[in-house]
Amino acid sequence: MPKQETTSSEHLNLEEGRILVQLARQAIRNYLLTNKTIERPPGVSSRLLRKSGVFVTLNLIKPTRELRGCIGFPYPTEPLIDATIKAAIYAATEDPRFPPVSPDEFDSSIVVEVTALTPPSILRAKDRQKLPDLIEIGRHGLIIQRRGTSGLLLPQVATEWKWDASEFLTNCCLKAGLPPDSWLLADVDVKVFEGEIFEELSPAGEIRRKAVGDT
């Protein structure tokens, strides 16, 4: 199994997670009201300024909990704090699966979740049927790529749907618009990454570090 080499100094602390989630909420609310993008706040830590992939997920909690938007950047091309602002706005306004979020809906019924990503790495196996053995549910997210098309599923998705590794691969292929067994093909790249997840427990409320598998 590929190891993501990280040290404790590279992990975000809870206060940094709070900053990202609060900033995501502020960015969305400001954009919905003014159509303008907020600036990065001053004086943030070096970990928030390092380049990192990130996804912002919006979950509707009233009347029932369900996905309301999720967009992000899988690769570390921008500082984490800047990428979070952009991903938050896109999740609220540009997710093609949903209509744009309204200010009232956002304030009353939506919680914000931010997932900071490690750089993706390719899984390699001489026998492609052994790829599921290299995937750790609860730890790894997946990217499937083939000939210009790709699909991504965050680590928390597999646990939320109670998938095993083969089901995770199958559903990531479907997300990419590929046949479900495409991960067996030699010209398909299968990549894994890890994520640090921070979420609101209520709209603009308490923020916690989320362990994959928490509900």
KEMIZA-523766 format. One record per atom (N, C-alpha, C): chain; x, y, z. Coordinates in steps of 0.2 Angstrom, whole numbers. Last residue first. Layout:
REM KEMIZA-523766
("A" (X Y Z)),
...
This chain:
REM KEMIZA-523766
("A" (-105 52 58)),
("A" (-111 54 55)),
("A" (-114 60 58)),
("A" (-89 46 54)),
("A" (-93 49 58)),
("A" (-99 51 54)),
("A" (-81 41 44)),
("A" (-86 36 47)),
("A" (-91 39 52)),
("A" (-67 50 47)),
("A" (-71 46 42)),
("A" (-75 41 45)),
("A" (-69 62 59)),
("A" (-66 56 58)),
("A" (-70 53 52)),
("A" (-68 79 59)),
("A" (-72 74 57)),
("A" (-68 68 56)),
("A" (-66 92 70)),
("A" (-63 88 66)),
("A" (-67 81 65)),
("A" (-80 104 71)),
("A" (-76 98 74)),
("A" (-72 95 68)),
("A" (-88 119 76)),
("A" (-84 115 71)),
("A" (-80 110 74)),
("A" (-104 126 80)),
("A" (-98 122 82)),
("A" (-95 118 76)),
("A" (-112 135 66)),
("A" (-111 133 73)),
("A" (-104 130 75)),
("A" (-117 138 54)),
("A" (-112 143 57)),
("A" (-111 141 64)),
("A" (-128 125 55)),
("A" (-126 131 51)),
("A" (-123 137 55)),
("A" (-119 113 65)),
("A" (-125 116 63)),
("A" (-123 122 59)),
("A" (-107 107 64)),
("A" (-112 103 67)),
("A" (-119 106 66)),
("A" (-95 109 51)),
("A" (-100 112 56)),
("A" (-105 107 58)),
("A" (-79 100 49)),
("A" (-86 101 48)),
("A" (-90 105 53)),
("A" (-65 94 41)),
("A" (-68 98 47)),
("A" (-75 100 45)),
("A" (-53 82 37)),
("A" (-60 84 36)),
("A" (-62 88 43)),
("A" (-40 78 27)),
("A" (-42 80 34)),
("A" (-48 84 33)),
("A" (-37 63 17)),
("A" (-40 70 18)),
("A" (-41 71 25)),
("A" (-27 56 4)),
("A" (-30 56 10)),
("A" (-33 63 11)),
("A" (-28 46 -12)),
("A" (-26 52 -8)),
("A" (-29 52 -1)),
("A" (-24 37 -26)),
("A" (-27 37 -20)),
("A" (-24 44 -16)),
("A" (-29 32 -43)),
("A" (-25 36 -38)),
("A" (-28 36 -32)),
("A" (-27 23 -58)),
("A" (-31 23 -51)),
("A" (-26 27 -46)),
("A" (-29 25 -75)),
("A" (-25 27 -69)),
("A" (-29 27 -63)),
("A" (-30 14 -88)),
("A" (-34 18 -83)),
("A" (-29 19 -77)),
("A" (-24 5 -96)),
("A" (-23 12 -97)),
("A" (-28 16 -93)),
("A" (-28 -8 -91)),
("A" (-21 -6 -90)),
("A" (-20 2 -91)),
("A" (-43 -10 -82)),
("A" (-39 -9 -88)),
("A" (-33 -6 -87)),
("A" (-50 -11 -70)),
("A" (-46 -17 -72)),
("A" (-42 -16 -78)),
("A" (-58 0 -70)),
("A" (-52 0 -66)),
("A" (-47 -6 -67)),
("A" (-69 -3 -77)),
("A" (-64 0 -80)),
("A" (-57 0 -76)),
("A" (-81 -8 -73)),
("A" (-75 -12 -71)),
("A" (-69 -9 -75)),
("A" (-91 1 -76)),
("A" (-90 0 -69)),
("A" (-83 -4 -68)),
("A" (-87 13 -89)),
("A" (-90 7 -87)),
("A" (-87 5 -80)),
("A" (-86 31 -84)),
("A" (-83 25 -87)),
("A" (-87 18 -85)),
("A" (-89 42 -78)),
("A" (-92 41 -84)),
("A" (-90 35 -88)),
("A" (-83 44 -66)),
("A" (-79 46 -71)),
("A" (-83 46 -78)),
("A" (-93 37 -58)),
("A" (-92 45 -57)),
("A" (-88 48 -63)),
("A" (-89 24 -62)),
("A" (-96 27 -64)),
("A" (-96 35 -63)),
("A" (-77 24 -55)),
("A" (-77 23 -62)),
("A" (-84 26 -65)),
("A" (-82 24 -42)),
("A" (-78 30 -45)),
("A" (-77 30 -52)),
("A" (-89 13 -41)),
("A" (-93 19 -41)),
("A" (-88 25 -43)),
("A" (-78 3 -42)),
("A" (-83 3 -47)),
("A" (-87 10 -47)),
("A" (-71 7 -30)),
("A" (-68 7 -37)),
("A" (-73 8 -42)),
("A" (-80 3 -21)),
("A" (-77 10 -21)),
("A" (-75 12 -28)),
("A" (-82 -10 -23)),
("A" (-87 -6 -24)),
("A" (-85 2 -24)),
("A" (-69 -14 -18)),
("A" (-71 -15 -25)),
("A" (-77 -11 -27)),
("A" (-69 -10 -5)),
("A" (-64 -7 -9)),
("A" (-66 -8 -17)),
("A" (-86 -8 0)),
("A" (-80 -11 1)),
("A" (-75 -8 -4)),
("A" (-97 5 7)),
("A" (-94 1 1)),
("A" (-88 -2 4)),
("A" (-105 13 15)),
("A" (-103 6 17)),
("A" (-101 2 11)),
("A" (-107 26 12)),
("A" (-111 21 8)),
("A" (-110 14 10)),
("A" (-98 32 21)),
("A" (-105 34 21)),
("A" (-110 29 18)),
("A" (-87 26 16)),
("A" (-89 24 23)),
("A" (-97 26 24)),
("A" (-85 32 4)),
("A" (-85 25 4)),
("A" (-88 23 11)),
("A" (-85 46 7)),
("A" (-90 43 3)),
("A" (-91 36 4)),
("A" (-73 50 14)),
("A" (-79 49 18)),
("A" (-85 46 14)),
("A" (-63 52 3)),
("A" (-63 46 8)),
("A" (-70 45 12)),
("A" (-72 57 -12)),
("A" (-68 58 -6)),
("A" (-68 52 -1)),
("A" (-69 53 -29)),
("A" (-73 52 -23)),
("A" (-69 53 -17)),
("A" (-69 57 -46)),
("A" (-66 58 -39)),
("A" (-71 57 -34)),
("A" (-65 54 -63)),
("A" (-70 54 -57)),
("A" (-66 54 -51)),
("A" (-61 59 -80)),
("A" (-59 57 -73)),
("A" (-65 58 -68)),
("A" (-54 59 -96)),
("A" (-60 59 -92)),
("A" (-58 57 -85)),
("A" (-43 58 -103)),
("A" (-46 64 -103)),
("A" (-52 65 -98)),
("A" (-40 44 -103)),
("A" (-41 47 -109)),
("A" (-45 54 -108)),
("A" (-45 41 -86)),
("A" (-44 38 -93)),
("A" (-45 42 -99)),
("A" (-44 40 -69)),
("A" (-43 44 -75)),
("A" (-42 39 -81)),
("A" (-51 41 -53)),
("A" (-50 36 -58)),
("A" (-49 41 -65)),
("A" (-46 43 -36)),
("A" (-47 46 -43)),
("A" (-46 41 -48)),
("A" (-52 42 -19)),
("A" (-50 39 -26)),
("A" (-51 44 -31)),
("A" (-46 42 -2)),
("A" (-50 44 -7)),
("A" (-48 41 -14)),
("A" (-42 31 12)),
("A" (-41 33 5)),
("A" (-47 36 2)),
("A" (-48 28 25)),
("A" (-42 32 24)),
("A" (-41 35 17)),
("A" (-59 21 23)),
("A" (-59 25 29)),
("A" (-53 30 29)),
("A" (-52 8 16)),
("A" (-58 11 17)),
("A" (-57 15 23)),
("A" (-37 7 7)),
("A" (-40 6 14)),
("A" (-46 11 15)),
("A" (-32 -3 -6)),
("A" (-36 3 -4)),
("A" (-38 2 3)),
("A" (-25 -14 -11)),
("A" (-21 -8 -9)),
("A" (-25 -2 -7)),
("A" (-35 -23 -14)),
("A" (-31 -24 -8)),
("A" (-27 -19 -6)),
("A" (-40 -18 -26)),
("A" (-44 -17 -20)),
("A" (-40 -18 -14)),
("A" (-29 -23 -35)),
("A" (-30 -16 -33)),
("A" (-34 -15 -27)),
("A" (-29 -35 -40)),
("A" (-26 -35 -33)),
("A" (-27 -27 -31)),
("A" (-32 -35 -53)),
("A" (-37 -38 -49)),
("A" (-35 -37 -41)),
("A" (-20 -32 -60)),
("A" (-25 -26 -58)),
("A" (-31 -29 -53)),
("A" (-5 -37 -56)),
("A" (-11 -40 -57)),
("A" (-17 -35 -55)),
("A" (4 -27 -53)),
("A" (5 -31 -59)),
("A" (-1 -34 -61)),
("A" (-1 -11 -48)),
("A" (-1 -18 -46)),
("A" (0 -22 -53)),
("A" (-1 5 -40)),
("A" (2 1 -46)),
("A" (2 -7 -43)),
("A" (-9 21 -39)),
("A" (-8 14 -36)),
("A" (-6 9 -42)),
("A" (-2 37 -38)),
("A" (-5 31 -42)),
("A" (-4 25 -39)),
("A" (-8 49 -27)),
("A" (-2 45 -29)),
("A" (-5 39 -33)),
("A" (-12 67 -23)),
("A" (-14 60 -26)),
("A" (-8 56 -28)),
("A" (-7 75 -9)),
("A" (-6 75 -16)),
("A" (-8 67 -18)),
("A" (-21 77 3)),
("A" (-14 75 2)),
("A" (-13 75 -6)),
("A" (-33 90 6)),
("A" (-31 83 3)),
("A" (-23 83 3)),
("A" (-46 95 17)),
("A" (-40 96 14)),
("A" (-36 90 12)),
("A" (-63 98 16)),
("A" (-58 92 16)),
("A" (-52 94 13)),
("A" (-76 105 25)),
("A" (-70 106 21)),
("A" (-65 100 22)),
("A" (-93 108 25)),
("A" (-88 104 27)),
("A" (-82 105 22)),
("A" (-107 117 32)),
("A" (-101 117 28)),
("A" (-96 112 30)),
("A" (-125 115 32)),
("A" (-118 115 35)),
("A" (-113 114 30)),
("A" (-140 124 29)),
("A" (-134 121 26)),
("A" (-128 121 31)),
("A" (-151 131 34)),
("A" (-152 124 33)),
("A" (-146 120 30)),
("A" (-150 145 35)),
("A" (-154 141 40)),
("A" (-153 134 39)),
("A" (-141 151 26)),
("A" (-141 153 33)),
("A" (-144 148 38)),
("A" (-145 145 14)),
("A" (-138 144 17)),
("A" (-138 145 24)),
("A" (-158 149 12)),
("A" (-157 142 13)),
("A" (-150 141 16)),
("A" (-155 163 11)),
("A" (-159 160 16)),
("A" (-158 153 18)),
("A" (-147 163 -1)),
("A" (-145 166 5)),
("A" (-149 163 11)),
("A" (-148 148 -11)),
("A" (-150 154 -9)),
("A" (-148 157 -2)),
("A" (-137 139 -22)),
("A" (-139 140 -15)),
("A" (-142 147 -14)),
("A" (-141 134 -39)),
("A" (-137 138 -34)),
("A" (-141 139 -27)),
("A" (-147 117 -41)),
("A" (-147 124 -42)),
("A" (-143 128 -37)),
("A" (-135 103 -45)),
("A" (-140 107 -40)),
("A" (-141 114 -43)),
("A" (-126 98 -53)),
("A" (-131 94 -50)),
("A" (-136 97 -47)),
("A" (-116 107 -55)),
("A" (-121 106 -60)),
("A" (-126 102 -58)),
("A" (-111 119 -44)),
("A" (-111 112 -45)),
("A" (-117 111 -50)),
("A" (-110 133 -43)),
("A" (-108 130 -49)),
("A" (-108 123 -50)),
("A" (-113 138 -30)),
("A" (-116 141 -36)),
("A" (-115 138 -42)),
("A" (-107 131 -19)),
("A" (-113 135 -18)),
("A" (-117 137 -25)),
("A" (-95 127 -25)),
("A" (-99 122 -22)),
("A" (-106 125 -21)),
("A" (-89 140 -28)),
("A" (-91 135 -33)),
("A" (-96 130 -31)),
("A" (-86 144 -15)),
("A" (-91 148 -19)),
("A" (-93 144 -25)),
("A" (-77 134 -11)),
("A" (-83 136 -7)),
("A" (-88 139 -12)),
("A" (-67 135 -19)),
("A" (-71 129 -19)),
("A" (-77 130 -16)),
("A" (-61 148 -16)),
("A" (-64 147 -23)),
("A" (-69 141 -23)),
("A" (-58 146 -3)),
("A" (-62 151 -4)),
("A" (-65 150 -11)),
("A" (-48 136 -4)),
("A" (-54 135 0)),
("A" (-60 140 -2)),
("A" (-38 141 -11)),
("A" (-42 136 -15)),
("A" (-48 135 -11)),
("A" (-33 150 -1)),
("A" (-36 153 -7)),
("A" (-40 148 -11)),
("A" (-28 140 8)),
("A" (-33 145 10)),
("A" (-37 148 4)),
("A" (-19 133 1)),
("A" (-25 130 4)),
("A" (-30 135 5)),
("A" (-12 140 -14)),
("A" (-12 139 -7)),
("A" (-19 137 -4)),
("A" (-14 128 -28)),
("A" (-14 135 -25)),
("A" (-14 134 -18)),
("A" (-12 115 -32)),
("A" (-10 120 -37)),
("A" (-10 127 -34)),
("A" (-13 100 -28)),
("A" (-10 106 -25)),
("A" (-7 111 -29)),
("A" (-28 93 -34)),
("A" (-21 94 -35)),
("A" (-19 100 -31)),
("A" (-42 94 -34)),
("A" (-39 88 -31)),
("A" (-31 89 -31)),
("A" (-53 105 -29)),
("A" (-47 105 -33)),
("A" (-43 99 -30)),
("A" (-71 105 -29)),
("A" (-65 107 -26)),
("A" (-59 106 -31)),
("A" (-88 104 -23)),
("A" (-83 105 -28)),
("A" (-77 107 -25)),
("A" (-104 100 -19)),
("A" (-97 98 -18)),
("A" (-93 99 -24)),
("A" (-121 101 -12)),
("A" (-116 104 -17)),
("A" (-109 102 -15)),
("A" (-129 95 -4)),
("A" (-132 101 -8)),
("A" (-127 104 -13)),
("A" (-134 79 2)),
("A" (-129 83 -1)),
("A" (-132 89 -5)),
("A" (-144 79 17)),
("A" (-142 76 10)),
("A" (-138 81 7)),
("A" (-154 76 31)),
("A" (-148 77 28)),
("A" (-146 75 22)),
("A" (-171 85 29)),
("A" (-166 79 31)),
("A" (-159 80 28)),
("A" (-175 98 27)),
("A" (-179 93 32)),
("A" (-175 87 34)),
("A" (-160 101 34)),
("A" (-167 102 35)),
("A" (-170 101 28)),
("A" (-147 100 30)),
("A" (-149 96 36)),
("A" (-156 97 38)),
("A" (-136 99 16)),
("A" (-143 101 18)),
("A" (-145 97 24)),
("A" (-119 102 15)),
("A" (-124 97 16)),
("A" (-131 100 19)),
("A" (-106 105 4)),
("A" (-112 108 7)),
("A" (-117 102 9)),
("A" (-89 104 4)),
("A" (-95 100 3)),
("A" (-100 104 7)),
("A" (-74 107 -4)),
("A" (-79 110 0)),
("A" (-86 107 -1)),
("A" (-58 101 -5)),
("A" (-65 101 -7)),
("A" (-69 104 -2)),
("A" (-41 103 -11)),
("A" (-46 104 -6)),
("A" (-53 104 -9)),
("A" (-23 102 -12)),
("A" (-30 101 -15)),
("A" (-35 102 -9)),
("A" (-11 115 -8)),
("A" (-15 109 -6)),
("A" (-21 109 -10)),
("A" (3 125 -3)),
("A" (-2 122 -9)),
("A" (-5 116 -7)),
("A" (2 134 12)),
("A" (5 129 8)),
("A" (0 127 2)),
("A" (-6 142 20)),
("A" (-3 145 14)),
("A" (1 140 10)),
("A" (-9 134 31)),
("A" (-14 137 27)),
("A" (-12 140 21)),
("A" (4 133 37)),
("A" (0 127 34)),
("A" (-5 129 30)),
("A" (7 145 41)),
("A" (11 143 35)),
("A" (7 137 32)),
("A" (-8 154 46)),
("A" (-2 150 48)),
("A" (1 148 41)),
("A" (-12 172 43)),
("A" (-13 165 44)),
("A" (-7 160 44)),
("A" (-11 186 41)),
("A" (-9 183 47)),
("A" (-10 175 48)),
("A" (-27 191 33)),
("A" (-20 192 35)),
("A" (-18 187 41)),
("A" (-38 182 22)),
("A" (-37 186 29)),
("A" (-29 186 30)),
("A" (-41 184 5)),
("A" (-38 180 10)),
("A" (-37 184 16)),
("A" (-56 192 1)),
("A" (-49 192 1)),
("A" (-47 187 6)),
("A" (-71 186 -7)),
("A" (-68 189 -2)),
("A" (-60 188 -3)),
("A" (-79 191 -22)),
("A" (-75 186 -19)),
("A" (-71 189 -13)),
("A" (-96 196 -25)),
("A" (-89 197 -25)),
("A" (-86 192 -21)),
("A" (-110 196 -25)),
("A" (-107 193 -31)),
("A" (-100 195 -31)),
("A" (-117 199 -13)),
("A" (-113 204 -16)),
("A" (-110 202 -23)),
("A" (-123 187 -8)),
("A" (-126 194 -6)),
("A" (-123 199 -11)),
("A" (-115 176 -11)),
("A" (-122 176 -13)),
("A" (-126 183 -12)),
("A" (-103 181 -7)),
("A" (-104 180 -14)),
("A" (-111 180 -15)),
("A" (-105 180 7)),
("A" (-103 186 4)),
("A" (-104 186 -3)),
("A" (-107 166 9)),
("A" (-112 171 11)),
("A" (-111 178 7)),
("A" (-95 161 4)),
("A" (-101 159 1)),
("A" (-106 165 3)),
("A" (-86 166 13)),
("A" (-85 167 6)),
("A" (-91 166 2)),
("A" (-90 162 26)),
("A" (-90 169 24)),
("A" (-90 170 17)),
("A" (-88 148 24)),
("A" (-95 150 25)),
("A" (-95 158 23)),
("A" (-74 147 22)),
("A" (-79 145 17)),
("A" (-86 148 18)),
("A" (-71 152 35)),
("A" (-69 156 29)),
("A" (-73 154 23)),
("A" (-75 142 43)),
("A" (-78 149 44)),
("A" (-77 153 38)),
("A" (-66 132 38)),
("A" (-73 131 38)),
("A" (-77 138 38)),
("A" (-53 137 41)),
("A" (-55 136 34)),
("A" (-63 135 33)),
("A" (-54 139 55)),
("A" (-53 145 50)),
("A" (-55 143 43)),
("A" (-55 126 59)),
("A" (-60 131 60)),
("A" (-60 137 56)),
("A" (-42 121 55)),
("A" (-49 119 52)),
("A" (-54 123 53)),
("A" (-35 129 64)),
("A" (-34 130 57)),
("A" (-40 127 53)),
("A" (-39 123 76)),
("A" (-40 130 75)),
("A" (-40 132 67)),
("A" (-35 110 75)),
("A" (-42 111 75)),
("A" (-44 119 73)),
("A" (-21 109 63)),
("A" (-24 108 70)),
("A" (-31 111 69)),
("A" (-16 99 50)),
("A" (-19 105 52)),
("A" (-21 104 59)),
("A" (1 91 48)),
("A" (-7 91 49)),
("A" (-9 97 52)),
("A" (14 93 48)),
("A" (10 95 42)),
("A" (3 94 43)),
("A" (19 90 60)),
("A" (19 97 59)),
("A" (15 98 52)),
("A" (18 76 60)),
("A" (13 79 64)),
("A" (13 87 62)),
("A" (21 71 43)),
("A" (23 72 50)),
("A" (18 76 53)),
("A" (19 59 30)),
("A" (17 65 33)),
("A" (20 65 40)),
("A" (19 51 16)),
("A" (23 53 21)),
("A" (21 59 24)),
("A" (8 39 12)),
("A" (8 46 11)),
("A" (13 48 17)),
("A" (12 24 4)),
("A" (11 28 11)),
("A" (12 35 9)),
("A" (3 11 -4)),
("A" (7 17 -4)),
("A" (6 21 2)),
("A" (4 -6 0)),
("A" (0 0 0)),
("A" (4 6 0)),
